[in-house]
Amino acid sequence: MSDVARSASGRVVDSWESLYRAAGEGAPLTGYYHRNYCVELPHALAASVALPAGTPVKVRAPITEAVQFNLRIWPEGELLGAIAGRVDGSPRVLADRPGFTVHSFAEGDPLSDLVGREGPVALPYIDSLGELFRQTAAVPSRLLPPCPEGWPADGDCAGFLRTLVDFTESEVKGRHGKDFRTLFAGLKVPDDAFARLMERAEELGERPFVLLHTDVHRGNLIAGADGRLSLIDWELALFGDPVYEIASHLSRMRYAKRAERRAALRAWRTAVAHSRPAALAGHRRALRIYLDFERLQSVYIDVIRLALAFARHPDRAALERTATGIEAVLRAGRRPLGLRRVPSSGRTALALVAWQRAKAAAEKADGADEVDVDEVRRVA
């Protein structure tokens, strides 16, 4: 880990702004919505937050150009202040400045590094995860920042689903997805899938709302030396139906085995039974509905992300990888989409090339790289 007591240009780092500038001279850690830098606190700043000099911290700067795919209702720093000391390993906000924040650094390794993106997850990790679910659900609502105006009332689970769907339809499918309409049409994605999902909203029943992280996956779970997990990146936290927490987790965790999924569901049930026992009412039916929402949301988010990555490097190998990835996304969402048949990777490749050509024409991108559509058609 690099010492940034002085920047590369020799500036003395004695303010949070100078720490941010010095951190930006290094390579960021991975992140979709933020550039994250791990640095060591110089003496002057360490003393101001009662930490030893050299303590590792995370400098976190939002990526303003990132396409926004997820609903947010609170500034992350405000929420972290509310849950401080209540959820194991939740970061402490050391500085909150325009354009960046500085958080305490969770010691340990991301679970994604230890077990891989899709490798088996040992049961002790799942037990530790259950404790994080318990602590999160137990945070008193009176400590949380105010919800936005018009947020569904506590217990209105149908309204909560409507809020999730409205955001996805207006922001992801609507505003961000408008440039991909030809691609979705080529993939035969029906336009009424969310409307059909909302017809099931009344089946959700009523459950008391709790704090939800909503993004509990391997990259956001940090395993310490003792094997216990910490939970980072709270920017997408919501106040809502507790069943959505386990649904989003099962959708994003990529458990390798069905037994691991069952163990995670048991750990969540045990956690909620301890913190909010009334939240288990009707949870099995609700889980099916929220899992279908996650699959539908994934169709739009993942197809757009995959297509954007392909557009940056539109060669034949990238086309094949992207088509295979989109085929997998559509296959996972086939039932809530109402598709009788998922387009093959070859047909998907044709749709991608047609979209890329339409995009290039619209942008008048003379000389943009393109894949030969005739060659793709021969193998479709």
C-alpha positions as CSV (number, residue, x, y, z in Angstrom):
1,M,0.0,0.0,0.0
2,S,1.5,3.3,-1.0
3,D,2.2,6.1,1.5
4,V,0.6,9.3,0.4
5,A,1.9,11.6,3.1
6,R,3.4,13.5,0.1
7,S,2.0,13.5,-3.4
8,A,4.0,12.7,-6.5
9,S,4.6,16.4,-7.0
10,G,5.9,16.8,-3.5
11,R,2.9,18.5,-2.0
12,V,2.5,18.1,1.7
13,V,-0.8,16.2,2.4
14,D,-2.3,18.1,5.3
15,S,-6.0,18.5,4.3
16,W,-8.7,16.1,3.1
17,E,-8.6,17.9,-0.3
18,S,-4.9,17.4,-0.7
19,L,-5.4,13.7,0.3
20,Y,-8.0,13.4,-2.4
21,R,-5.7,15.0,-5.0
22,A,-2.8,12.7,-4.0
23,A,-5.0,9.6,-4.0
24,G,-6.1,10.4,-7.5
25,E,-2.5,9.9,-8.7
26,G,-2.8,6.2,-7.9
27,A,-4.8,3.4,-9.5
28,P,-8.4,3.1,-8.3
29,L,-9.9,0.0,-6.8
30,T,-12.8,-1.5,-8.8
31,G,-16.2,0.1,-8.6
32,Y,-19.1,0.9,-10.9
33,Y,-20.4,4.1,-9.4
34,H,-17.3,5.2,-7.5
35,R,-13.5,5.4,-8.0
36,N,-12.1,4.0,-4.7
37,Y,-8.5,4.6,-3.6
38,C,-6.9,2.9,-0.7
39,V,-4.3,5.2,1.0
40,E,-2.6,5.7,4.3
41,L,-3.5,8.6,6.6
42,P,-0.7,11.1,7.0
43,H,0.0,12.3,10.6
44,A,-1.9,15.6,10.5
45,L,-5.1,14.0,9.2
46,A,-4.8,10.9,11.4
47,A,-4.7,13.0,14.5
48,S,-7.8,14.9,13.5
49,V,-9.9,11.7,13.5
50,A,-8.1,10.0,16.4
51,L,-6.4,7.3,14.3
52,P,-2.8,6.2,14.1
53,A,-0.7,7.7,11.3
54,G,-0.5,5.2,8.4
55,T,-4.0,3.8,9.0
56,P,-5.4,2.7,5.7
57,V,-8.6,4.6,4.5
58,K,-10.7,4.6,1.4
59,V,-11.1,7.8,-0.7
60,R,-14.3,7.5,-2.6
61,A,-15.2,9.7,-5.6
62,P,-18.4,9.3,-7.6
63,I,-18.1,8.6,-11.3
64,T,-20.5,11.3,-12.6
65,E,-20.6,9.8,-16.1
66,A,-21.7,6.3,-14.9
67,V,-25.1,5.3,-16.2
68,Q,-27.4,5.2,-13.1
69,F,-29.1,1.8,-12.9
70,N,-30.1,1.7,-9.2
71,L,-32.5,3.6,-7.0
72,R,-30.9,5.7,-4.3
73,I,-32.8,7.6,-1.5
74,W,-30.1,8.7,0.9
75,P,-26.6,10.3,0.8
76,E,-24.3,7.4,1.8
77,G,-22.5,9.4,4.5
78,E,-25.8,10.2,6.3
79,L,-26.8,6.6,6.4
80,L,-23.4,5.4,7.6
81,G,-23.6,7.9,10.4
82,A,-27.0,6.4,11.4
83,I,-25.8,2.8,11.5
84,A,-22.4,3.4,13.1
85,G,-21.8,0.8,15.7
86,R,-24.9,-1.2,14.8
87,V,-23.7,-3.2,11.7
88,D,-20.4,-5.0,12.0
89,G,-17.7,-3.4,9.9
90,S,-19.8,-0.7,8.4
91,P,-17.4,2.1,7.3
92,R,-16.9,5.2,9.5
93,V,-17.1,8.5,7.6
94,L,-14.0,10.4,8.3
95,A,-14.6,13.3,5.8
96,D,-17.5,14.2,3.6
97,R,-16.6,16.9,1.0
98,P,-18.0,18.0,-2.3
99,G,-16.9,15.4,-4.9
100,F,-15.5,12.8,-2.5
101,T,-15.7,11.1,0.9
102,V,-13.2,9.4,3.0
103,H,-14.2,6.2,4.8
104,S,-12.5,3.9,7.3
105,F,-11.1,0.8,5.4
106,A,-12.6,-2.6,6.1
107,E,-9.6,-4.9,6.9
108,G,-9.7,-8.2,5.1
109,D,-10.3,-9.5,1.6
110,P,-13.4,-9.3,-0.6
111,L,-15.2,-12.6,-0.6
112,S,-15.0,-12.5,-4.4
113,D,-11.2,-12.7,-4.1
114,L,-11.3,-15.6,-1.7
115,V,-13.9,-17.9,-3.3
116,G,-14.2,-16.4,-6.8
117,R,-17.2,-14.8,-8.5
118,E,-19.1,-18.1,-8.7
119,G,-17.2,-20.5,-6.4
120,P,-18.6,-22.4,-3.4
121,V,-19.3,-20.3,-0.3
122,A,-18.5,-22.1,3.0
123,L,-21.3,-22.4,5.6
124,P,-19.4,-20.3,8.2
125,Y,-19.5,-17.4,5.8
126,I,-23.2,-17.8,5.3
127,D,-23.7,-17.9,9.1
128,S,-21.8,-14.7,9.4
129,L,-23.9,-13.2,6.6
130,G,-27.0,-14.1,8.6
131,E,-25.7,-12.0,11.5
132,L,-25.3,-9.1,9.1
133,F,-28.9,-9.5,8.0
134,R,-30.0,-9.5,11.6
135,Q,-28.1,-6.4,12.5
136,T,-29.3,-4.5,9.4
137,A,-32.9,-5.3,10.0
138,A,-32.6,-4.4,13.7
139,V,-31.5,-0.8,13.0
140,P,-34.3,1.4,14.5
141,S,-36.2,3.3,11.7
142,R,-36.1,6.4,13.9
143,L,-32.3,6.6,13.4
144,L,-32.5,6.5,9.6
145,P,-32.4,9.6,7.5
146,P,-35.8,10.8,6.2
147,C,-37.2,9.0,3.2
148,P,-38.0,11.0,0.1
149,E,-41.4,12.6,-0.3
150,G,-44.0,10.1,-1.6
151,W,-42.1,7.1,-0.3
152,P,-44.5,4.2,0.4
153,A,-45.8,4.0,3.9
154,D,-44.3,1.5,6.4
155,G,-45.8,-1.9,5.5
156,D,-47.1,-1.0,2.0
157,C,-45.2,-3.7,0.2
158,A,-47.2,-3.3,-3.0
159,G,-46.3,0.4,-3.0
160,F,-42.6,-0.6,-2.4
161,L,-42.7,-2.9,-5.5
162,R,-44.4,-0.1,-7.5
163,T,-41.5,2.2,-6.5
164,L,-38.9,-0.2,-7.7
165,V,-40.8,-0.9,-10.9
166,D,-41.4,2.8,-11.6
167,F,-37.7,3.6,-11.2
168,T,-36.7,0.8,-13.5
169,E,-39.3,1.7,-16.2
170,S,-38.6,5.4,-16.1
171,E,-34.8,5.5,-15.6
172,V,-33.3,2.2,-16.8
173,K,-35.8,1.1,-19.4
174,G,-37.0,4.6,-20.3
175,R,-34.3,7.3,-20.0
176,H,-31.2,5.1,-20.2
177,G,-32.8,2.4,-22.4
178,K,-34.1,4.7,-25.1
179,D,-31.0,4.2,-27.2
180,F,-31.4,0.4,-27.0
181,R,-35.0,0.1,-28.1
182,T,-33.9,-1.4,-31.5
183,L,-31.8,-4.0,-29.6
184,F,-34.6,-5.0,-27.2
185,A,-37.0,-5.2,-30.2
186,G,-34.5,-7.5,-32.0
187,L,-34.2,-9.7,-28.9
188,K,-38.0,-10.0,-28.8
189,V,-38.2,-8.6,-25.2
190,P,-41.9,-7.8,-24.6
191,D,-42.8,-4.3,-23.5
192,D,-45.5,-5.3,-20.9
193,A,-43.5,-7.6,-18.6
194,F,-43.4,-5.1,-15.7
195,A,-47.1,-4.4,-16.1
196,R,-47.8,-8.1,-15.7
197,L,-45.6,-8.3,-12.7
198,M,-47.5,-5.5,-11.0
199,E,-50.7,-7.4,-11.4
200,R,-49.3,-9.7,-8.7
201,A,-48.4,-6.8,-6.3
202,E,-51.4,-7.3,-4.0
203,E,-50.1,-10.9,-3.3
204,L,-47.2,-9.3,-1.4
205,G,-49.3,-8.6,1.6
206,E,-48.0,-6.3,4.4
207,R,-44.8,-6.5,6.4
208,P,-43.0,-3.9,8.5
209,F,-40.3,-2.1,6.6
210,V,-36.7,-2.3,7.6
211,L,-33.3,-1.0,6.5
212,L,-32.2,-2.8,3.4
213,H,-28.6,-2.9,2.0
214,T,-30.0,-4.3,-1.4
215,D,-26.5,-5.1,-2.8
216,V,-25.2,-7.9,-0.7
217,H,-22.9,-9.8,-3.0
218,R,-19.3,-11.2,-2.9
219,G,-17.6,-7.9,-3.8
220,N,-19.3,-6.0,-1.0
221,L,-18.6,-8.7,1.7
222,I,-15.2,-8.4,3.3
223,A,-13.8,-11.4,5.2
224,G,-11.6,-10.6,8.1
225,A,-8.8,-12.7,9.5
226,D,-11.2,-14.4,11.9
227,G,-13.5,-15.3,9.0
228,R,-16.3,-12.9,10.0
229,L,-17.8,-10.8,7.3
230,S,-18.2,-7.0,7.0
231,L,-20.6,-5.2,4.7
232,I,-19.4,-2.2,2.6
233,D,-20.9,0.1,-0.1
234,W,-24.2,1.2,1.4
235,E,-25.0,3.7,-1.4
236,L,-28.0,1.7,-2.6
237,A,-29.6,1.2,0.8
238,L,-33.4,1.5,1.0
239,F,-36.2,1.4,3.6
240,G,-38.6,-1.3,2.5
241,D,-39.9,-4.8,2.5
242,P,-37.4,-7.1,4.2
243,V,-38.1,-9.9,1.7
244,Y,-36.5,-7.8,-1.0
245,E,-33.1,-8.0,0.8
246,I,-32.9,-11.8,0.5
247,A,-34.3,-11.7,-3.1
248,S,-31.7,-9.2,-4.3
249,H,-29.0,-11.2,-2.4
250,L,-30.0,-14.5,-4.0
251,S,-30.0,-12.8,-7.4
252,R,-26.6,-11.2,-7.1
253,M,-24.6,-13.7,-4.9
254,R,-24.2,-16.3,-7.7
255,Y,-24.3,-19.3,-5.3
256,A,-22.8,-22.3,-6.9
257,K,-25.0,-24.9,-5.2
258,R,-28.7,-25.1,-4.4
259,A,-27.7,-26.1,-0.8
260,E,-26.0,-22.7,-0.4
261,R,-29.1,-20.8,-1.5
262,R,-31.2,-22.8,1.0
263,A,-28.6,-22.1,3.7
264,A,-28.7,-18.3,2.9
265,L,-32.5,-18.3,3.0
266,R,-32.5,-20.1,6.4
267,A,-29.9,-17.6,7.7
268,W,-32.0,-14.7,6.6
269,R,-35.2,-16.2,8.1
270,T,-33.5,-16.8,11.4
271,A,-32.2,-13.2,11.3
272,V,-35.5,-11.7,10.5
273,A,-37.3,-13.9,13.1
274,H,-35.0,-12.4,15.7
275,S,-35.2,-8.8,14.6
276,R,-38.6,-8.4,13.0
277,P,-40.7,-11.6,13.3
278,A,-43.7,-10.0,11.7
279,A,-41.7,-9.6,8.5
280,L,-41.9,-13.3,7.8
281,A,-45.6,-13.3,7.1
282,G,-46.2,-14.4,3.5
283,H,-42.5,-14.2,2.7
284,R,-42.4,-17.3,0.4
285,R,-44.9,-15.8,-2.1
286,A,-43.3,-12.4,-1.9
287,L,-39.9,-13.9,-2.5
288,R,-41.1,-15.4,-5.8
289,I,-42.4,-12.0,-6.9
290,Y,-39.2,-10.1,-6.0
291,L,-37.0,-12.7,-7.7
292,D,-39.0,-12.2,-10.8
293,F,-38.5,-8.4,-10.5
294,E,-34.8,-8.9,-10.1
295,R,-34.8,-11.1,-13.3
296,L,-36.7,-8.5,-15.2
297,Q,-34.5,-5.6,-14.0
298,S,-31.4,-7.7,-14.9
299,V,-32.6,-8.0,-18.5
300,Y,-32.5,-4.3,-18.9
301,I,-29.4,-3.5,-16.8
302,D,-27.2,-6.4,-18.0
303,V,-28.2,-6.1,-21.6
304,I,-27.4,-2.4,-21.6
305,R,-24.1,-2.9,-19.8
306,L,-23.0,-5.7,-22.1
307,A,-24.0,-3.8,-25.2
308,L,-22.1,-0.7,-24.0
309,A,-19.0,-2.8,-23.4
310,F,-19.3,-4.4,-26.8
311,A,-19.7,-0.9,-28.5
312,R,-16.3,0.2,-27.0
313,H,-14.5,-2.8,-28.6
314,P,-16.8,-4.1,-31.4
315,D,-14.6,-7.0,-32.7
316,R,-15.7,-10.5,-33.5
317,A,-14.5,-12.1,-30.2
318,A,-16.4,-9.4,-28.2
319,L,-19.5,-10.0,-30.3
320,E,-19.5,-13.7,-29.4
321,R,-18.9,-13.0,-25.7
322,T,-21.6,-10.4,-25.6
323,A,-24.2,-12.5,-27.4
324,T,-23.5,-15.5,-25.1
325,G,-23.9,-13.2,-22.1
326,I,-27.1,-11.7,-23.3
327,E,-28.5,-15.1,-24.1
328,A,-27.8,-16.2,-20.5
329,V,-29.6,-13.1,-19.2
330,L,-32.6,-13.7,-21.3
331,R,-32.7,-17.4,-20.3
332,A,-32.7,-16.4,-16.6
333,G,-35.6,-14.0,-17.3
334,R,-37.6,-16.1,-19.7
335,R,-40.5,-16.9,-17.3
336,P,-41.2,-13.4,-16.1
337,L,-40.7,-12.1,-19.6
338,G,-43.2,-14.5,-20.9
339,L,-40.9,-15.8,-23.6
340,R,-41.7,-19.1,-25.1
341,R,-38.2,-19.3,-26.7
342,V,-35.0,-17.4,-26.0
343,P,-33.1,-16.1,-29.1
344,S,-29.9,-18.1,-29.8
345,S,-26.6,-16.5,-29.4
346,G,-26.4,-16.3,-33.2
347,R,-29.7,-14.4,-33.4
348,T,-28.6,-12.2,-30.5
349,A,-25.4,-11.4,-32.4
350,L,-27.4,-10.3,-35.4
351,A,-29.5,-8.0,-33.2
352,L,-26.3,-6.6,-31.6
353,V,-24.8,-5.8,-35.0
354,A,-28.0,-4.2,-36.2
355,W,-28.1,-2.0,-33.0
356,Q,-24.5,-1.1,-33.4
357,R,-25.0,0.0,-37.0
358,A,-28.1,2.1,-36.1
359,K,-26.1,3.7,-33.2
360,A,-23.2,4.5,-35.4
361,A,-25.5,6.0,-38.1
362,A,-27.3,8.1,-35.5
363,E,-24.1,9.5,-34.1
364,K,-22.6,9.9,-37.5
365,A,-19.5,8.1,-36.3
366,D,-17.6,7.9,-39.6
367,G,-15.0,5.2,-39.5
368,A,-16.4,3.5,-36.4
369,D,-15.5,-0.2,-36.1
370,E,-18.2,-2.5,-37.2
371,V,-18.7,-6.3,-37.3
372,D,-19.5,-7.8,-40.7
373,V,-23.3,-8.5,-40.5
374,D,-23.2,-10.9,-43.4
375,E,-20.5,-13.0,-41.7
376,V,-22.6,-13.1,-38.5
377,R,-25.7,-14.0,-40.5
378,R,-24.0,-17.1,-42.0
379,V,-23.3,-18.5,-38.5
380,A,-26.6,-17.5,-36.9
